[in-house]
Amino acid sequence: QVQLVESGGGLVQAGGSLRLSCAASGGTFSSFAMGWFRQAPGKEREFVARISWSGSNTYYADSVKGRFTISRDKAKNTVFLQMNSLKAEDTAVYYCAADRLPSFQRYYSGSVDYWGQGTQVTVSS
């Protein structure tokens, strides 16, 4: 059974940092694109960041570019999201997502194969 388990969320003051982790199990994820989406209260889910299966290509939403960094440890089937200079508008539930297909457009639309259960990030201003 495929599982994506996020961790690392919490409460942080504006300007602070958090590091999210997503551990994948139950499958072979070395060839999967992986990344993060988020959903704030009353808003639709939005793309945050994605990393290719090789780790050589990364994509970010404009709202987080320069502040967030995505990386992966293929040996451990784990993807990370380092979030710096956090703002109140970063408050959301963050979801890990994995997709077997290489299309960025597919991933960006949210049409991915697997989702995690989400982890809450709250940034106080």
Secondary structure, DSSP 8 states (H G I E B T S, - for coil): --EEEEE--EEEETT--EEEEEEEESS--TTSEEEEEEE-TTS--EEEEEE-TTSS-EEE-TTTTTTEEEEEEGGGTEEEEEE-S--GGG-EEEEEEEESS--HHHHHTT--SEE---EEEEEE-
